Amino acid sequence: MEASTSSFLTATSSRLFRPLTTPFRISAVRTEEKPPSAQKKSAKAAPNPKTSTARSSPTSQGVVGTSARRITAPPPSPNTTTSTNTTNYTTTPARPATTSTSTTALHPPPTAAATGRQAAASLPATFCNTLDELINNFVDPPVLRPSVDPRYVLSDNFAPVDELPPTPCPVVRGAIPRCLAGGAYIRNGPNPQHLPRGPHHLFDGDGMLHSLLLPSSQLGDGDGDGAAAPAPATLCSRYVRTYKYLLERDAGGPVLPNVFSGFHGAAGLARGAVAAARVLTGQMNPAEGWGLANTSLAFFGGRLYALGESDLPYAVRVDPATGDVGTLGRCDFEGGVSMGMTAHPKRDPATGELFAFRYGPVPPFLTYFRFDPAGNKAGPDVPVYSLRQPCFLHDFAITERHALFPDIQIVMKPADMLVGGGAPVGSDRGKVPRLGVLPRYASDESGMRWFEVPGFNMMHALNAWEEARGAELVLVAPNVLSIEHALERMELVHSCVEMVRIDLRTGAVSRTPLSAENLDFGVIHPGYVGRRNRYAYLGVGDPMPKISGVAKLDFSRAGRGDCVVARRDFGPGCFAGEPFFVPDDSPAPGGGRREEDEGYAVCYVHDEGSGESRFVIMDARSPQLDIVAEVLLPRRVPYGFHGIFVTQAELRSQRPQL
């Protein structure tokens, strides 16, 4: 990528994509550390998850070493937990770089990375920082736009936390099901490393992975009285070591502009000019990537990736023995992927292939591609020039023979920032949404067909499949009804799950609502991706992005009323994140095949009253989604985006390095 002003602004504009929002405050107080012995004592006494726990933790900032392809993992820190005010937080200076001596280090010792520190001390950096301060304080102060005011956006459990080294967590209810034992649930989400100097959108936070390694056996060490206590789980929270994270860690503060909140009107142009000046004076290199890796995760080809669609995937690794999380590096798949990749790729459970795309503000606005089962880029890129206008193309769906892309009413409009003083991404209520259907193994876009679906704005897809011997396609997805609020006022968004049917013979499109509830952030059994399935599990917005419960939909009831057949409400003041479905892979009685909904729905739940966070495991077949096991976490886990469950076998199969 050329380091010119125009190309940088174009590339920066392409970052305007990802999911969520809500208003926040800043400045913090850290209180006493809680020693491991105290944690064990409180865990032993806890009859239920209402036990008081600490809510934050200090951590080592890890190792500095970085290159274009590899980023070193953080060293292990002492097993301590710290309490933090959940409403406010402080920023601390970047800690000095250290070298890991852990025997579980993921990569070679780090090399020196002094570029950020030199830039921070240089005259050009001081000049650019001063300009940023002037823009943030006088041209575009956050107080004028509450939806991006850090005092509100990062309040309560949206406030960031420090990294947490692997820390034991007691199982306070039930027992971990066999299909989850030894595996890890990892949730991605935004967690700003530094105090924002100006406007801040929820999407703008640095990616942090909150990983819970579940015990592989039911029994642990004795509790001192001779009785064996349940084996503990292990929670670890680590930043994804992106180029942006390392650059700003070494600089001691923000360097790259916040794209979702910063590029607005004249102030956006001014911030773009400052960013271009930083590039021209060598303070940063956009060719190294500017993404946050804060949206989701995917496991394929023996590797776990942290994803954010504004950049390439970052390969990460969860140590199956200790539970520690490390970053291996930014991955371009031997030059096969450039610029970025969707945060929602689709893996075919039958073939093992992965299908993905990227999108941006310049033609082609959409490019489709795929990977073979080993994780290697396969086939040519398929640029789609028939997408006439750049839009917020966050997710898509696949069937056995097709890929389906939404063309929705959230569009990129850089001219609005240049002329009208607005944001470069916004809604276009006059646009008619469409669905594009492309043959799954297409080598060019000649087979792409577009179908108008008025009023259908899909941000996330649940699943799609073929019927009538491939002549009809069925797509199930939440439809964002108040699309104008999707980026800036998420609390006003209502999503209604619909079933869309496309007749490829006649071009007819029909829609059937499945529920009137505000449902999004849904998942299905991963073994049914691209095939006809019956059930989905979704978060209940109260309002979004806070999730007050989980609802189970039965697609077979479509057209016969509300399709919600089971639900779990977490109680007053308790909110969760997106659920994830883990199928029961144990042998079925009689040697047959298990039912689609035989398994467990899992997620993190936070109690805003007590400040506690828990990991809950729900029986996916029960009418109330009964909680069968619960892990009490040593501190709060902030609200975030998407997660994944990686089995014990998958953890052990991870490739150790790029």
C-alpha positions in Angstrom: 0.0 0.0 0.0 1.4 3.4 -0.9 2.0 5.8 1.9 0.3 8.8 0.2 -2.4 11.0 1.7 -5.2 9.9 -0.8 -4.5 6.2 -0.6 -4.3 6.3 3.2 -7.7 8.1 3.4 -9.2 5.5 1.1 -7.8 2.6 3.1 -8.9 4.2 6.3 -12.4 4.6 5.0 -12.6 0.9 4.3 -12.3 0.3 8.0 -15.8 1.6 8.5 -17.3 -1.9 9.1 -18.1 -4.1 12.0 -21.0 -4.8 14.5 -22.5 -2.7 17.7 -22.7 0.6 20.0 -23.7 2.4 23.2 -22.7 5.5 25.1 -19.3 5.9 28.6 -16.7 7.5 31.4 -13.1 7.5 32.2 -10.6 7.6 35.2 -10.1 4.8 37.5 -9.3 3.4 40.9 -7.7 0.1 41.4 -8.0 -1.5 44.8 -6.3 -4.3 46.7 -5.1 -7.5 45.1 -6.8 -10.6 46.0 -4.3 -13.5 46.7 -4.9 -16.9 45.2 -5.5 -18.3 48.7 -8.4 -15.9 49.3 -9.9 -16.8 45.9 -9.8 -20.5 46.8 -11.4 -19.8 50.1 -14.2 -17.8 48.7 -14.8 -20.3 45.9 -15.1 -23.1 48.4 -17.6 -21.2 50.4 -19.7 -20.2 47.4 -23.0 -22.1 47.3 -24.0 -20.3 44.1 -22.6 -17.8 41.6 -23.6 -14.8 43.8 -20.2 -15.2 45.5 -18.3 -11.8 45.5 -15.4 -11.7 43.2 -12.8 -9.2 42.1 -13.4 -7.4 38.8 -10.1 -6.4 37.3 -6.6 -7.4 37.1 -3.1 -6.0 36.5 -1.0 -7.6 34.0 2.4 -7.5 32.3 2.1 -5.7 28.9 4.1 -8.5 27.3 6.8 -8.6 24.8 7.5 -6.0 22.1 8.9 -8.1 19.4 7.2 -7.8 16.0 7.8 -8.2 12.3 5.7 -8.1 9.3 4.6 -11.7 9.8 5.1 -12.6 13.5 4.3 -11.1 16.8 5.5 -12.5 20.1 3.2 -13.7 22.8 3.1 -12.0 26.3 5.1 -13.6 29.2 3.2 -15.2 32.0 2.3 -12.9 34.9 1.8 -13.7 38.6 -1.5 -15.3 39.5 -3.2 -12.3 41.1 -6.5 -10.6 40.6 -7.3 -7.0 41.2 -10.5 -5.2 41.9 -11.5 -2.3 39.6 -14.2 0.3 39.6 -16.5 -1.0 36.8 -17.6 2.5 35.7 -14.3 4.2 35.4 -10.8 3.4 34.4 -7.3 4.9 34.2 -4.7 4.6 31.6 -1.2 3.7 32.6 2.0 4.3 30.7 3.3 1.5 28.5 5.3 -0.9 30.6 8.8 -1.7 29.6 9.3 -4.7 27.2 10.3 -7.9 28.8 11.5 -11.2 27.5 9.5 -14.4 28.2 11.2 -17.3 29.8 8.2 -19.5 29.8 8.7 -23.0 28.5 5.3 -22.6 26.7 6.4 -19.6 24.7 4.8 -19.7 21.3 7.6 -18.3 19.2 11.3 -17.3 19.3 12.6 -14.5 21.6 11.5 -11.1 20.5 13.6 -8.6 18.5 13.8 -4.9 19.4 10.9 -2.8 18.3 11.9 0.8 19.0 10.0 2.5 16.2 7.0 3.5 18.3 9.1 4.8 21.2 11.2 6.9 18.8 8.2 8.2 17.1 6.6 9.2 20.4 9.7 11.2 21.3 10.1 12.9 17.9 9.2 16.4 17.0 6.8 15.2 14.2 5.0 13.0 16.7 4.7 15.9 19.2 3.3 18.1 16.5 0.8 15.5 15.3 -0.3 14.8 18.9 -0.8 18.6 19.5 -3.0 18.8 16.3 -5.0 15.8 17.6 -5.6 17.5 20.9 -6.8 20.7 19.2 -9.2 18.7 17.0 -10.5 16.7 19.9 -10.9 19.7 22.3 -12.1 22.5 20.0 -13.2 21.2 16.6 -15.0 17.9 17.5 -15.2 17.5 21.3 -17.0 14.2 22.3 -19.4 16.1 24.5 -21.2 17.3 21.4 -21.9 13.8 20.2 -23.1 11.6 23.2 -23.2 8.4 21.1 -19.4 8.6 20.8 -18.6 10.3 24.1 -16.2 8.0 26.0 -17.8 9.0 29.3 -20.9 7.0 28.2 -19.7 4.5 25.6 -17.3 2.9 28.0 -19.4 2.9 31.2 -20.3 0.0 33.4 -19.5 -3.4 31.9 -18.4 -1.8 28.6 -15.4 -0.3 30.4 -12.1 -2.0 29.4 -10.1 -4.3 31.7 -6.5 -5.2 32.0 -5.0 -8.4 30.7 -5.4 -11.4 33.0 -2.9 -14.2 33.1 -4.2 -17.8 33.3 -6.3 -17.8 36.6 -8.2 -20.7 38.1 -12.0 -20.5 38.3 -14.2 -22.7 40.4 -17.1 -24.7 38.9 -19.8 -23.6 41.3 -22.8 -25.6 39.8 -23.1 -28.9 38.2 -20.4 -30.6 36.1 -18.8 -29.8 32.8 -20.4 -32.0 30.1 -18.0 -34.5 28.4 -18.2 -32.9 25.0 -16.9 -29.6 26.5 -14.2 -31.1 28.8 -10.7 -29.9 28.0 -12.0 -27.4 25.3 -12.0 -23.7 25.4 -14.6 -21.0 25.0 -13.1 -17.8 23.5 -15.0 -14.6 23.2 -13.6 -11.6 21.2 -14.5 -8.0 21.8 -13.3 -4.3 21.9 -11.2 -3.3 24.8 -9.4 0.1 24.2 -5.7 -0.1 25.4 -5.5 3.7 26.1 -7.8 6.4 27.3 -9.5 7.8 24.1 -8.4 11.4 23.5 -11.5 12.2 21.5 -14.7 10.6 20.2 -14.9 6.8 20.7 -17.3 4.3 19.2 -17.8 0.9 20.7 -16.4 -0.7 17.5 -13.1 1.2 17.9 -11.6 -0.8 20.8 -8.6 -3.0 20.5 -9.4 -6.7 20.3 -9.2 -8.7 23.5 -9.7 -12.4 23.7 -11.3 -13.8 26.9 -10.6 -17.5 26.9 -11.9 -20.0 29.4 -10.2 -23.4 29.3 -12.5 -26.0 30.8 -11.1 -28.9 32.9 -10.5 -32.2 31.1 -11.5 -34.1 34.2 -14.3 -33.7 36.8 -12.1 -34.0 39.9 -9.3 -31.7 41.1 -7.1 -31.7 44.2 -8.6 -32.2 47.6 -9.9 -29.2 49.5 -8.0 -30.0 52.7 -10.8 -32.0 54.3 -10.1 -35.1 52.2 -13.0 -34.5 49.7 -12.1 -34.0 46.1 -13.2 -30.6 44.7 -14.3 -30.2 41.1 -11.4 -29.4 38.9 -11.2 -25.7 38.1 -11.4 -24.0 34.8 -8.8 -21.4 33.7 -9.7 -17.8 32.5 -7.1 -15.8 30.5 -7.7 -12.4 28.9 -5.1 -11.2 26.3 -5.0 -8.5 23.7 -4.5 -9.5 20.1 -1.0 -8.2 19.3 -2.0 -6.3 16.2 0.3 -3.7 14.6 -2.0 -1.0 16.0 -1.8 -2.4 19.5 2.0 -2.7 19.5 2.5 0.7 17.9 0.3 2.5 20.4 1.6 0.5 23.3 5.2 1.7 22.5 4.0 5.2 21.8 2.2 5.4 25.2 -1.1 6.6 23.7 -3.4 6.6 20.6 -1.7 7.0 17.2 -4.2 5.7 14.6 -7.5 7.6 14.3 -10.7 6.0 15.5 -12.4 5.3 12.2 -16.0 4.7 13.4 -16.1 7.9 15.5 -13.3 10.1 14.2 -14.1 10.6 10.5 -17.1 13.0 10.8 -17.3 16.3 8.8 -14.5 18.8 8.9 -12.9 17.1 11.9 -12.7 13.9 10.0 -10.8 15.6 7.2 -8.5 17.2 9.7 -7.9 13.8 11.4 -7.2 12.3 8.0 -4.6 14.9 7.3 -2.9 14.3 10.7 -2.9 10.6 9.9 -1.3 11.2 6.5 1.3 13.3 8.2 2.1 10.5 10.6 2.6 8.2 7.6 4.8 10.6 5.7 7.0 11.3 8.7 7.4 7.5 9.4 5.4 7.4 12.6 3.3 4.5 11.3 3.1 2.3 8.3 -0.4 1.4 7.1 1.0 -1.5 5.0 1.4 -3.3 8.3 -2.3 -3.2 8.9 -4.6 -0.8 10.8 -7.2 -3.3 12.0 -8.3 -4.2 15.5 -9.0 -7.9 15.3 -11.9 -7.3 17.7 -14.9 -8.9 16.1 -14.9 -12.7 16.0 -12.8 -15.9 15.8 -12.5 -18.8 13.4 -10.8 -22.2 13.6 -9.7 -23.8 10.3 -6.7 -25.5 8.9 -5.3 -26.3 12.4 -5.2 -22.7 13.4 -7.3 -20.2 15.4 -7.7 -16.7 14.0 -8.9 -13.4 15.5 -10.9 -11.6 12.9 -11.9 -8.0 12.1 -12.9 -7.2 8.6 -10.9 -4.1 8.2 -7.6 -6.1 8.2 -6.1 -9.5 7.6 -6.7 -12.3 10.1 -4.4 -12.6 13.1 -3.3 -16.1 14.0 -3.6 -16.8 17.7 -3.0 -19.8 19.9 -4.5 -21.1 23.2 -2.1 -23.3 25.1 -4.1 -26.5 25.8 -2.1 -27.1 29.0 -2.0 -23.7 30.7 -4.9 -21.8 29.0 -2.6 -18.9 28.1 -3.4 -17.0 24.9 -0.7 -15.7 22.5 -0.6 -14.0 19.1 1.4 -15.7 16.3 1.0 -12.9 13.8 -0.8 -11.3 10.9 -1.5 -13.8 8.2 -1.9 -13.1 4.4 -1.9 -16.8 3.5 1.3 -16.7 1.5 0.2 -13.5 -0.3 -3.2 -15.0 -1.2 -5.3 -12.5 0.8 -4.9 -8.8 0.7 -6.4 -5.8 2.6 -9.0 -7.6 4.7 -11.3 -10.5 5.2 -14.8 -10.9 6.6 -15.2 -11.5 10.3 -17.8 -14.2 9.4 -16.3 -16.8 7.1 -18.3 -20.0 6.6 -16.8 -23.5 7.0 -18.6 -26.3 5.2 -18.9 -29.1 7.7 -18.8 -31.8 4.9 -15.9 -30.6 2.8 -13.9 -28.7 5.4 -13.5 -25.8 3.0 -13.8 -22.2 4.2 -15.6 -19.5 2.2 -15.0 -15.8 2.8 -14.9 -12.3 1.2 -13.7 -8.8 1.6 -15.3 -5.5 0.8 -14.2 -1.9 0.6 -14.9 1.7 -0.6 -13.4 1.3 -4.1 -14.3 -1.0 -7.0 -14.6 -3.9 -6.8 -16.7 -3.3 -3.7 -16.9 -7.0 -3.0 -14.4 -9.8 -3.6 -15.2 -13.5 -2.9 -12.6 -16.2 -2.2 -12.2 -19.6 -0.5 -9.7 -21.9 1.3 -9.1 -25.6 1.1 -9.5 -27.9 4.2 -5.8 -27.4 5.1 -6.3 -23.6 5.4 -4.6 -22.7 2.1 -6.0 -20.2 -0.3 -7.8 -22.1 -3.1 -9.0 -20.9 -6.5 -9.0 -17.3 -7.9 -10.4 -14.2 -6.3 -13.9 -13.4 -7.7 -14.3 -9.6 -7.9 -18.0 -8.6 -8.0 -18.4 -5.4 -10.0 -22.2 -5.7 -10.2 -22.4 -4.4 -6.6 -23.0 -0.8 -7.7 -22.3 1.0 -4.4 -20.1 0.2 -1.4 -22.2 -1.0 1.5 -21.8 -2.5 5.0 -21.4 -6.1 4.0 -20.7 -7.7 7.4 -22.0 -11.2 6.9 -23.1 -13.7 4.2 -24.4 -17.2 3.9 -23.6 -20.4 1.9 -25.5 -23.4 0.7 -24.1 -26.5 -0.9 -23.9 -24.8 -4.3 -24.3 -21.1 -3.7 -23.1 -18.1 -1.8 -25.6 -15.3 -0.8 -24.5 -11.7 -0.2 -26.7 -8.9 1.2 -26.7 -5.4 -0.4 -28.3 -3.4 2.4 -29.2 0.2 3.2 -26.1 1.0 5.2 -23.7 2.5 2.6 -20.4 4.3 2.4 -20.8 7.9 1.4 -17.4 9.7 1.6 -18.9 12.7 -0.1 -21.1 13.3 2.9 -18.1 13.9 5.0 -16.4 16.1 2.4 -19.5 18.2 1.5 -22.3 17.8 4.0 -20.3 17.6 7.2 -21.6 14.1 8.0 -20.0 10.6 8.4 -18.6 8.5 5.5 -20.9 5.6 6.5 -24.7 6.0 6.9 -28.1 4.8 5.9 -29.8 5.3 2.5 -33.5 4.9 3.0 -34.1 5.3 -0.7 -32.1 2.3 -1.6 -33.8 -1.0 -2.3 -32.0 -3.9 -0.5 -30.9 -6.9 -2.6 -29.6 -10.4 -2.2 -26.9 -11.6 -4.5 -26.6 -15.3 -5.4 -23.3 -16.5 -6.8 -22.3 -20.1 -7.6 -20.1 -21.3 -4.7 -17.2 -22.4 -6.9 -17.5 -19.5 -9.4 -14.3 -18.3 -11.1 -15.8 -15.0 -12.1 -19.0 -13.1 -11.4 -20.8 -14.0 -14.6 -23.2 -16.3 -12.7 -24.1 -13.6 -10.1 -27.9 -12.9 -9.9 -29.4 -10.1 -7.8 -32.9 -10.2 -6.2 -34.6 -7.2 -4.8 -35.9 -7.7 -1.2 -37.4 -4.4 -0.1 -37.0 -3.6 3.6 -34.7 -6.5 4.3 -31.4 -5.4 6.0 -29.4 -8.4 7.1 -26.4 -7.7 9.4 -25.9 -11.4 10.5 -27.0 -14.6 8.9 -28.2 -17.7 10.7 -28.1 -20.2 7.9 -29.1 -20.9 4.3 -29.9 -24.1 2.3 -31.4 -25.4 -0.9 -34.8 -26.9 -1.5 -36.8 -28.2 -4.6 -33.7 -29.9 -5.9 -31.7 -26.7 -5.8 -34.3 -24.6 -7.5 -35.2 -22.7 -4.3 -32.9 -21.1 -1.8 -33.9 -20.4 1.9 -32.1 -17.9 4.0 -32.8 -17.3 7.7 -31.5 -14.1 9.2 -32.4 -11.2 11.6 -33.7 -8.2 9.7 -32.7 -4.9 11.2 -35.9 -2.9 11.1 -34.5 0.5 12.3 -31.5 0.5 10.0 -30.8 4.2 10.5 -29.8 3.5 14.1 -27.6 0.4 13.4 -24.3 2.2 13.8 -24.8 5.2 16.1 -27.8 4.3 18.3 -27.7 0.5 18.8 -30.1 0.8 21.8 -32.8 1.8 19.3 -32.3 -1.1 17.0 -34.9 -3.9 16.7 -34.2 -7.0 14.7 -36.9 -9.4 13.6 -35.8 -12.9 12.4 -37.2 -13.7 9.0 -37.1 -16.6 6.5 -36.5 -15.5 3.0 -37.2 -17.8 0.1 -35.8 -17.2 -3.4 -37.2 -19.1 -6.4 -34.3 -19.3 -8.9 -36.7 -20.3 -11.7 -39.1 -17.4 -11.5 -37.1 -14.8 -9.5 -39.9 -14.6 -6.9 -38.9 -13.7 -3.4 -41.1 -14.3 -0.3 -40.5 -13.5 3.4 -41.9 -15.1 6.5 -41.3 -13.5 10.0 -40.3 -16.1 12.6 -40.6 -14.0 15.7 -41.5 -10.4 16.6 -38.9 -10.3 19.5 -35.7 -8.3 19.3 -33.3 -11.2 18.4 -29.8 -11.2 17.0 -26.3 -12.6 17.6 -27.5 -16.1 16.8 -25.9 -19.5 16.1 -26.8 -22.9 14.9 -25.3 -26.4 15.1 -22.0 -26.0 13.2 -22.6 -29.3 11.5 -25.6 -27.9 9.6 -24.0 -24.9 8.0 -25.3 -24.7 4.4 -27.7 -27.5 5.0 -31.4 -27.5 6.0 -31.6 -27.2 9.8 -34.4 -26.7 12.3 -33.0 -24.8 15.3 -31.2 -21.6 16.2 -30.2 -19.9 19.4 -30.2 -16.1 19.6 -29.5 -13.3 22.0 -32.5 -11.3 23.3 -31.8 -7.6 23.0 -32.7 -5.5 26.1 -31.7 -3.3 24.3 -28.9 -4.3 22.0 -26.0 -4.8 22.4 -26.9 -5.9 25.9 -28.5 -9.4 25.9 -30.9 -10.3 28.7 -31.5 -13.9 27.7 -31.3 -16.6 25.0 -34.2 -17.7 22.8 -34.4 -21.0 20.8 -36.2 -20.8 17.4 -37.8 -23.8 15.6 -37.7 -23.1 11.8 -40.2 -25.9 11.2 -43.0 -23.7 12.7 -42.5 -21.0 10.1 -45.9 -19.6 9.0 -47.7 -20.9 12.1 -47.0 -18.1 14.6 -44.0 -17.3 16.8 -41.2 -19.8 16.4 -39.7 -19.3 19.8 -39.9 -22.7 21.5 -37.5 -22.3 24.5 -35.9 -19.4 26.3 -33.7 -18.5 29.3 -33.8 -15.1 30.9 -30.8 -14.4 33.1 -32.6 -12.2 35.6 -32.8 -8.6 36.6 -29.5 -6.7 35.9 -27.9 -9.8 34.3 -26.7 -9.6 30.7 -24.9 -11.9 28.4 -23.2 -12.0 25.1 -23.8 -14.1 22.0 -24.6 -17.8 22.8 -22.6 -20.5 21.1 -23.9 -24.0 20.4 -21.7 -27.0 21.2 -23.1 -30.3 19.9 -23.0 -33.4 22.0 -20.6 -35.6 20.2 -20.8 -38.6 22.4 -22.2 -41.9 20.9 -26.0 -41.8 20.7 -28.0 -44.6 22.4 -28.4 -47.5 20.1 -25.7 -46.3 17.7 -27.9 -43.9 15.8 -27.5 -40.2 15.0 -28.0 -37.6 17.7 -30.8 -35.0 17.2 -29.8 -31.5 15.9 -30.4 -29.8 19.3 -28.7 -32.4 21.4 -25.9 -30.2 22.9 -25.3 -27.1 25.0 -25.6 -23.4 24.5 -22.8 -21.5 26.3 -22.0 -17.8 27.0 -20.6 -15.4 29.5 -23.1 -13.6 31.8 -22.5 -10.5 33.9 -24.4 -9.4 36.9 -24.4 -5.6 37.0 -25.6 -5.6 40.6 -22.9 -7.7 42.1 -20.2 -7.1 39.5 -19.7 -10.8 39.0 -19.3 -12.6 35.7 -20.0 -16.3 35.1 -19.7 -18.8 32.3 -23.0 -20.7 31.9 -23.7 -24.0 30.2 -27.3 -24.6 29.2 -29.1 -27.7 28.1 -30.1 -26.8 24.5 -33.0 -29.3 24.4 -34.8 -28.2 27.6 -37.8 -25.9 27.4 -36.2 -23.4 29.8 -32.6 -23.9 28.5 -31.7 -25.2 32.0 -28.3 -24.3 33.3 -26.4 -27.6 33.9 -23.1 -26.1 34.9 -21.7 -22.8 35.9 -18.2 -21.4 36.3 -17.6 -18.4 38.6 -15.0 -16.1 37.0 -12.3 -14.3 39.0 -13.3 -10.9 37.6 -15.8 -9.3 35.2 -15.7 -10.0 31.5 -16.8 -6.9 29.5 -19.6 -7.2 27.0 -18.2 -8.0 23.5 -19.0 -9.4 20.1 -18.7 -13.0 18.8 -17.1 -16.2 20.3 -16.2 -19.8 19.5 -15.8 -23.1 21.3 -12.6 -25.0 20.4 -12.7 -28.7 21.4 -9.8 -30.4 23.3 -8.8 -32.2 20.1 -8.7 -29.0 18.1 -6.6 -27.3 20.8 -4.1 -30.1 20.6 -4.0 -30.0 16.8 -3.1 -26.3 16.7 0.0 -25.5 14.7 2.6 -23.9 16.9 3.7 -21.1 14.6 3.2 -19.4 11.2 
